[in-house]
Amino acid sequence: MTAQQLTFREFLLSERSRHQLDKDLVFLLEDIATSCRIISHQIRGGAFAGKLGATDATNVQGETQKKLDVIANEIFVRHCSNCGRVAALVSEEVDDVYWLKDNPQAGDYLVYFDPLDGSSNLDVNLSVGSIFSISQLPASIDATDDRSVLLAGSEQISAGYSVYGPSTSLVVTTGSGVNGFTHQQGTGEFRLTFPDMTIPESTQEFAINASRYRLWAAPVRRYFDECIAGTEGPRGKAFNMRWTASMVAEVHRILTRGGVFLYPRDAGNADAGGKLRLMYEANPMALVVEQAGGAASTGTDRILDLQPTSHHQRVPVILGSREEVELLERYHKDG
């Protein structure tokens, strides 16, 4: 059997034998894969079932919830709760930590997730996705203290995302590289189609929301101006710019062909600390990107080194090809 024929379960079992993955982690990752399959099905049938469009509610972020945001959150909660080792769930869509155990033990899992990233793209049929992260409690706790989930990204034992596009992809790291799977219609299986994904160190592609140019700080404007100056500018090469308003789609493109993604702190989001959430967006994507040979930074600090202050904390995010991230860090240092 070739690597490309491996199902997700077969891959996890092989990883368990090579890297001593906990059997309960294998079960939990399978539950997450099941969640992604079901969400993909719900999205594909959303127009027929009246599941597109917005609800009358907002989430903790103050964002209007799409109907499928709520459905995706319920699917993740239901399936991640199957594993008896899961102590708590942290979702973008829910204000409070969802504790599953009254007296969590050391080694129990914490699962963080954005159940439907980029949901503003649903009504126009563009790619959306799910993001997840898994950490372990370092010690037993006597009560369900929400501060216990505030672990640095470097403590993650697994992370990944699913993209719901022309095909449904699942990209996962368990700390020993990054592997991509594609859902095979008819079998219900995710099969290994992109083994050992890596990000080129250099690139000529960047992703940023250029409509916020007037709000950017000087280092980001400098970087943008130099990129669009083309071969006659200081970078001496032509860059392509991309923007889909879906972090999973942006990161997946970077994983497959290189690039850099920027959602910096600017005058419009500085009071909140940035736009993207640390625990279930920035941290998992930073782990995936670093495991693929890239870099992930706030512009001044490595994302995985940040000590969280809130489970809904926001941070600036710059990640992708290492040369571009390091250049942006130098520009931030120079001011």
C-alpha positions in Angstrom: 0.0 0.0 0.0 1.4 3.4 -1.0 1.4 6.4 1.3 -1.2 8.0 -1.0 -3.6 5.2 -0.3 -3.5 5.4 3.4 -6.8 6.4 5.1 -6.7 8.9 7.9 -7.0 6.2 10.5 -4.3 4.0 8.9 -2.0 7.1 8.9 -2.7 7.9 12.5 -2.0 4.3 13.5 1.3 4.4 11.6 2.2 7.7 13.4 1.3 6.1 16.7 3.7 3.2 16.1 6.5 5.6 15.0 6.0 8.5 17.4 4.1 6.9 20.3 0.9 8.9 19.9 -1.6 8.2 22.7 -4.4 6.0 21.5 -6.9 8.5 22.9 -5.4 11.2 20.7 -5.9 9.0 17.7 -9.6 8.5 18.7 -10.0 12.3 19.2 -8.4 13.2 15.9 -10.8 10.7 14.2 -13.7 12.4 15.9 -12.5 15.7 14.6 -12.2 14.3 11.1 -15.8 13.0 11.4 -16.9 16.5 12.4 -15.3 18.0 9.3 -16.9 15.4 7.1 -20.3 16.2 8.5 -19.8 20.0 8.3 -18.7 19.6 4.7 -21.9 17.7 3.9 -24.0 20.3 5.7 -22.4 23.1 3.7 -22.9 21.3 0.4 -26.6 20.9 1.1 -27.1 24.2 2.8 -29.0 25.9 0.0 -31.5 23.1 -0.2 -32.1 22.9 3.6 -32.3 26.6 4.2 -29.1 26.7 6.2 -27.4 29.6 4.4 -27.7 33.1 5.6 -27.5 34.7 9.1 -29.2 34.2 12.4 -30.5 36.9 14.6 -27.7 36.3 17.1 -24.1 37.5 17.5 -21.3 35.5 19.0 -18.9 36.6 21.7 -16.8 38.4 19.1 -19.7 40.6 18.3 -20.0 39.0 14.9 -23.3 38.1 13.3 -23.6 34.3 13.4 -24.4 32.4 10.2 -26.8 29.5 10.6 -24.0 27.1 9.6 -21.7 28.7 12.3 -24.2 27.4 14.9 -24.6 24.0 13.2 -20.8 23.5 12.8 -20.2 24.4 16.5 -22.8 21.9 17.6 -21.2 19.2 15.4 -17.7 19.8 16.9 -19.1 19.9 20.5 -21.0 16.6 20.0 -18.2 14.6 18.4 -15.3 16.0 20.5 -17.3 15.1 23.6 -17.1 11.4 22.7 -13.5 11.2 24.0 -13.4 10.5 27.7 -10.0 12.3 28.0 -11.3 15.7 26.8 -11.6 18.0 29.8 -12.8 21.2 28.1 -13.7 22.7 24.7 -13.0 26.3 23.7 -15.0 27.6 20.7 -15.0 30.9 18.8 -18.8 30.8 18.9 -19.3 30.4 22.7 -18.4 32.9 25.4 -17.5 30.4 28.2 -15.2 27.5 28.3 -17.3 24.3 27.9 -16.0 22.0 30.7 -16.8 18.3 30.2 -15.1 17.2 33.5 -15.6 18.4 37.0 -12.1 17.3 38.2 -9.8 17.2 35.2 -6.6 15.3 35.5 -3.1 15.9 34.2 -2.8 14.8 30.6 -6.5 15.4 29.8 -7.1 17.1 26.5 -8.2 20.7 25.8 -9.7 21.2 22.4 -9.8 24.7 20.8 -11.7 25.3 17.6 -13.1 27.7 15.1 -15.9 25.6 13.8 -16.5 27.6 10.6 -13.8 30.0 9.6 -14.6 32.5 6.8 -18.3 32.0 7.0 -18.9 35.3 5.3 -17.9 33.5 2.1 -20.8 30.9 2.4 -23.4 32.9 0.6 -21.1 33.5 -2.4 -19.9 29.9 -2.6 -16.2 30.5 -1.7 -14.0 28.3 0.4 -14.5 28.2 4.1 -13.1 25.8 6.7 -12.6 24.6 10.3 -9.5 25.1 12.5 -8.6 23.0 15.6 -5.9 22.7 18.2 -5.3 20.1 21.0 -3.3 20.6 24.2 -3.0 18.7 27.4 -3.5 19.9 31.0 -0.1 20.0 32.6 -1.5 19.2 36.0 -4.7 18.1 37.7 -7.1 20.8 38.8 -9.7 20.7 41.6 -12.3 22.8 39.8 -13.1 24.0 36.4 -11.0 27.1 36.3 -11.1 28.9 32.9 -7.5 30.1 33.4 -6.4 26.5 33.1 -7.0 26.6 29.3 -4.6 29.5 28.8 -1.6 27.5 27.5 1.0 28.9 25.2 0.8 27.6 21.6 4.1 25.8 22.1 2.2 23.4 24.3 0.0 22.1 21.5 0.3 18.4 20.7 -1.7 18.6 17.5 -3.4 21.1 15.3 -4.9 21.4 11.8 -7.7 22.6 9.7 -10.2 21.5 7.1 -11.0 23.3 3.9 -14.5 23.0 2.3 -13.8 23.9 -1.3 -14.0 22.1 -4.6 -12.8 19.1 -2.5 -12.8 18.7 1.2 -9.2 18.7 2.6 -7.9 17.9 6.1 -4.4 19.1 7.1 -2.9 17.8 10.3 0.2 17.9 12.4 1.0 15.9 15.5 4.3 17.6 15.9 6.3 15.6 13.3 5.6 17.4 10.0 2.4 18.2 8.2 0.3 15.9 6.1 -2.8 16.7 3.9 -5.7 14.4 3.2 -8.6 14.6 0.7 -12.1 13.4 1.4 -13.0 10.6 -1.1 -16.6 10.8 -2.1 -18.5 7.6 -1.8 -16.2 6.0 0.8 -16.4 8.6 3.5 -12.7 8.3 4.0 -10.0 11.0 4.2 -7.0 9.6 2.2 -3.4 10.9 2.3 -2.9 12.9 -0.8 -0.3 15.5 0.2 2.3 13.9 2.4 5.1 15.9 4.1 3.8 19.3 3.1 6.5 22.0 3.2 6.5 25.8 2.6 9.3 27.3 0.4 11.5 29.7 2.3 11.1 32.4 -0.4 8.0 33.5 -2.3 6.6 36.1 -4.7 3.0 36.0 -3.3 1.4 37.7 -0.3 -2.1 37.9 1.1 -3.5 41.0 2.8 -6.7 43.0 2.9 -5.4 46.1 1.0 -8.6 48.0 1.7 -7.1 48.6 5.2 -4.0 50.3 3.9 -4.9 53.7 5.5 -5.1 51.9 8.9 -1.7 50.1 8.7 1.4 51.0 10.7 4.5 52.1 8.8 6.2 48.7 8.7 3.3 47.0 7.0 2.8 49.9 4.5 6.6 49.7 3.7 6.3 46.0 3.0 3.2 46.4 0.8 4.6 49.3 -1.1 7.9 47.4 -1.9 6.0 44.3 -3.0 3.7 46.2 -5.5 6.7 48.2 -6.8 7.6 45.1 -8.8 10.9 44.5 -10.5 11.8 48.2 -10.5 11.3 48.4 -6.7 13.7 47.6 -3.9 12.7 43.9 -3.8 13.6 43.5 -7.5 10.8 41.1 -8.3 7.1 41.1 -9.1 4.7 39.9 -6.4 1.2 38.6 -6.7 -1.4 39.6 -4.1 -4.2 37.3 -3.0 -7.1 37.8 -0.5 -10.1 35.5 0.1 -11.2 36.6 3.6 -10.9 33.0 4.7 -7.8 32.2 6.8 -8.0 28.5 6.1 -8.0 29.1 2.3 -5.1 31.5 2.6 -3.0 29.1 4.7 -3.8 26.1 2.5 -2.5 28.0 -0.5 0.7 28.9 1.4 1.1 25.2 2.4 0.7 24.1 -1.2 2.8 26.7 -3.1 4.3 29.2 -0.6 3.4 32.8 0.3 2.9 35.0 3.3 -0.4 35.9 5.0 -0.8 39.1 7.0 -3.6 40.3 9.3 -1.6 42.9 11.2 -2.5 45.1 14.1 -3.8 48.4 12.7 -5.6 51.6 13.7 -8.9 49.8 13.4 -8.2 46.8 15.6 -5.4 47.9 17.9 -7.7 48.4 20.9 -8.8 44.7 20.6 -5.1 43.6 20.2 -5.6 42.6 16.6 -8.2 40.7 14.5 -7.6 37.0 14.7 -8.0 34.9 17.8 -4.9 33.4 19.4 -6.2 30.2 20.9 -8.1 28.7 18.0 -6.9 30.6 14.9 -3.3 31.9 15.3 -1.9 29.1 17.5 -3.0 26.1 15.5 -2.1 27.8 12.2 1.3 28.8 13.6 2.0 25.2 14.6 1.1 23.9 11.2 3.1 26.5 9.4 6.2 26.0 11.6 6.0 22.3 11.2 6.0 22.8 7.4 9.2 24.9 7.6 7.6 28.3 7.7 7.4 31.0 10.4 4.6 32.7 12.3 4.9 36.0 14.1 2.9 38.9 15.4 5.5 41.1 13.7 7.5 41.4 17.0 7.1 38.0 18.7 6.9 34.3 17.8 3.2 33.4 18.0 3.8 30.1 19.7 5.7 31.8 22.6 2.8 34.1 23.5 1.3 33.6 27.0 -2.5 33.9 26.6 -4.4 36.3 28.8 -7.9 35.3 27.7 -9.3 32.3 25.7 -10.8 34.8 23.2 -7.6 37.0 23.0 -6.9 38.6 19.6 -3.4 39.1 18.1 -1.8 40.3 14.9 -0.8 37.5 12.6 2.0 37.2 10.0 2.8 33.7 8.8 4.2 31.8 5.8 7.5 31.6 3.9 10.3 32.3 6.4 12.2 34.9 4.4 9.1 37.2 4.2 8.1 36.8 7.9 11.7 37.6 9.0 11.8 40.6 6.7 8.5 41.9 8.2 10.0 41.4 11.7 13.0 43.5 10.7 10.7 46.2 9.4 8.7 46.2 12.7 12.0 46.4 14.7 13.1 49.4 12.6 9.8 51.1 13.1 
